[in-house]
Amino acid sequence: MSSVPRIIFAGTPEFAARPLQALITHGYSPVAVYTQPDRPAGRGRQPTASPVKTVATLAGIPVEQPERLRDNGDALERLHAYHADLMIVIAYGLLLPQAVLDTPRMGCVNVHASLLPRWRGAAPIQRAIEAGDTESGVCLMQMDAGLDTGPVISQQRVSIVADMNAGDLHDALAEAGTALLLDFLPRADTMLAKAQAQPEIGVTYAHKLTKDDACLDWQESAVALERRVRAFNPWPVTFFRWRDQIYRVRSARATDGPAAAPGTVHLKGDQVQVACAEGWLTLLDIQPPGKKSMDIAAWRRGQGQALQHGEVLS
């Protein structure tokens, strides 16, 4: 394009705030930013601005926070009034109805944190690690009415290395997504014209995370549980129950060992291992109720002294 397009940016979490800041820094400041309404957060449960709103406010960009876009005539009228060429959407949290998709002259593009069509949906970063994928990536996608089904404009692959947790992969993908956007904007018309339809083979869905998903089930393999520990760090954080209390696990390692009843505790010095359906899960970092995370050795020197060798966790 010969001129800078009029951009509307829609996003909410930190994953979207980083590319928004990069766009502003590189001269692509949006004419408006759409983000989720302020939500209660922290111990005081006070209404808190999203990371995207914080960036936009500091930059003096108008912020729109509609509760919904579907069947919302006032919100659609305000959107039209910005006369945008392009809408960039990153982890916004609201589905865009066709009326919104059709509003910008060039349509809407989305930065999605997977190599589509694998891991369409709400939690692609976590589900990729949980499934044992060795590779992830980001796609810049031309949006349509489906759930992450639009044509792919460009993509960048990112390796999932050993010990990488969801926070690590989040940061790597946010950086890659920012690079895709900055490469796209100077030649947006040309790249949109060359967007490729997604293949029909290989579609998987990354279902939304729940806190119940984070419970460590010793009836699964140690390898599967190690992946879940990494996938659910920093949120919602895996946990197990001991003596009617919840203990969170932010780091663990799968190891081999003799078969034992799932949930059986093996203590060796400061090490804590728990038998699984296959293998043993060595706990490396633990967060007791009401306390900060600590390495397992520190916990064993304190409250963890009460944990007994041969005890069976539920």
Secondary structure, 3 states (H helix, E strand, C coil): CCCCCCEEEEECCHHHHHHHHHHHHCCCCCCEEECCCCEEECCCCEEECCHHHHHHHHCCCCEECCCCCCCCHHHHHHHHHCCCCEEEEECCCCCCCHHHHCCCCCCEEEEECCCCCCCEECCHHHHHHHCCCCEEEEEEEECCCCCCCCCEEEEEEEECCCCCCHHHHHHHHHHHHHHHHHHHHHHHHHHHHCCECCCCCCCCEECCCCHHHHECCCCCEHHHHHHHHHHCCCCCCEEEEECCEEEEEEEEEEECCCCCCCCEEEEECCEEEEECCECEEEEEEEECCCCCCEEHHHHHHCHHHHCCCCCECC
